[in-house]
Amino acid sequence: MAADTPETGLKCVFDLTRFANRMNPRTGRAVQQEISKRLLKGKARMSDKGKEGGVAAASVDPEWEQDGEIARYREILAREPSSVLFAPLSEAYRKRGMLSRAIDVCIRGLAHHPNLLSGRVALARALYDAGDIVKARQEAETVIKSAPENLAALRLLASICRDQGDREGLRRTLGAIVCLDPSDQEARDELQGIGPDGEPSAAGPSGAGFAGCGREIVTRTLAEIYATQGYYERAIEIFRKLRILEPGDESLRRRIEELRLKAAARLSRGKPRNEGRN
């Protein structure tokens, strides 16, 4: 493990502060001040150990407690259990293979912040790595339902669909990924090789090119992506097609009416949005 130097410590201060500032500027300042104090204390302890003999005695703490990144997150959460920094702490545990700790941290953190999507993504990833694919899928789909444009959750869901052999789910998810990130060539190629019914395409990757958010992709996820981006007419078009497929689903009718009202309100403000396709 790399030595915990002042330089790596300062980088951690920057990363933590930037993360906290996105959530709450006041929290970001508090995080920076607290970690700076901890770094100064750490330097003082290193100096004292050097005076005592040049080589520090072996710590009795477990190896993970000596990890600078994890230790700093833990210190903050010990002082402020409701901090949103449980999400990056969980990711740090997961990347080091400490999956039970990653899951536990997320569960406790989400008790304080049940709607924090980054926390739900972190939990889904930890569950997936731990082999609990069913629960991982539930968490990923919860995130996507609230934020259809969340690429981290979509990419995780695509991996889960592959593992479960859910080709139709994989097709829908890859379609959403390509719409959000047209530069994802791997997703485009994989989607191109899947037929409209979820079966392998006869044309395969060498068939006709995938044209962006192709009309053949008709899913709620894609409709909500368009709605989130303000492309109400495109979203309405997809929801209409879904109503044909699911005529008994009244939620589709209500969603179409909601989007019509939003589109009309925007026009009344004199701000039409160009929804033409490239």
C-alpha positions, 0 to 999 in steps of 0.5 A: 500500500502506498505511503500516506504522504502530505501530498496524498493527504492534500489530494484527499482534502481536495477530492472530499471537499469537491464531493461535499461542495456538490452536496452542500457548500457549507458541509464542504468548508467544514470537511476541508477544515476538519481534514486539514486539522487531522493532517496536521496532527498526523504530521506531528505524530510522524515527527514524534515517531521519527524522534523516538527511533526513526522507525514507527512501531507496527500498528495494532489496527487492522490493515484497512484502518491504516488506509488514509482514504478510508480513515478520513471518511470514517473520521467524518462519519464518526463525528457526523453519522448523517453525512452523505460521505457514506457513499464514497466510503462504501465505494472505497470499501468495495474497490478494496474487496470489503463488500460486507462493510460497503453494504453495511455503510450504505444501508446505515447511510440510506437510513438518513438519506433514502433519496440520495441516488449516489448512495443507492448506486453505491449499494447496488454496486456493492450488492452486485460484487457480492453476488446478490444480483436480485437486490442489486437489480432492485436498487439499480432500477430504483435509481433509474425510475427516479433518474432515467439519465443516470448512466452509472445505474444504467450500465450496472443494470446492463451488466445484471441483464447480461448475467441473468440472460435477460436479453430484452432487458439488456436491449432496452437498457443499452438503448437508453445508454446509447441515447444518453452517450452516443460515443459509447461504441461498445454499447452501440455494437452490442445493441446492434447485435440484438434483435428487436425481440431481444434475440441475436440479430441476424445481421449482427454487428455488420448490419445496418448502422444504429441511428442514434435513438432509433424509433424501434426502441420504445420504452418508458426509460427512453420516454422519461429521458426525453421528458427530463431533457425537455423533449416533450413531443418525443416523449409523448410519441413514445408514450403513445406507442406504449399505450398501444402495447399496454392499453390498460395502463392508465399511468401512460395516459396520465403521463401523456397529459402531464407532458402535454401541459408542460409543452403547452406551458412552454409554448405560452411562455414563447420558448419553443424547443427545437425537437427535430432529429439530426 
